[in-house]
């Protein structure tokens, strides 16, 4: 089953499967969380579908568990260790015009975090990409048979407005986050691709 993330949908889960939320505040937090996970699942299926139709592409792996021990990424900034937890990731092999590998990270912005919080995450990506990512990516690409690996990666930022923001739009939210991203280094900006959920 796929459940629509509304209060009615949560009531259905509670009545049919005994799923319990302890209070209304927890319920409010869970609604965007469910939407977030459902969208990532839909996006991942879309990637599989596109790749299956392209002879020049191969999906080496997908990952949704960067929060688990052994999969977490991290960087030290100003003597402070910081964890980097992408929403998702996938490694794409491209066979034409020549063989290449590119790791894609995915960040799905549900409109619930302030632009300042999102900017902090972009800064963490920037610090990681110019530091620990170098060895991490080269080792990964070598494991997947790259002859001359380069530590390149792409960050896909997919944006939608906050569900209860009836005055807003996906495009306005995207413009807000893109303005924050302009504070990043030119190297980080070149790694980032922005789109709205409706355009995926």
Secondary structure, DSSP 8 states (H G I E B T S, - for coil): ----SSHHHHHHHHHHH----SSHHHHHHHHHHHHHHHHHHHHHHHHHHHHHT-TTEEEEEEE--TTSTTT-EEEEETTEEEEE--SEEEEEEE-SSS-EEEEEEEEEE-S-S-HHHHHHHHHHHHHHHTTTHHHHHHHHHHHTT-SS----EEEEEEE---TT-TT--HHHHHHHHHHHHTTS-HHHHHHEEEEEGGG-
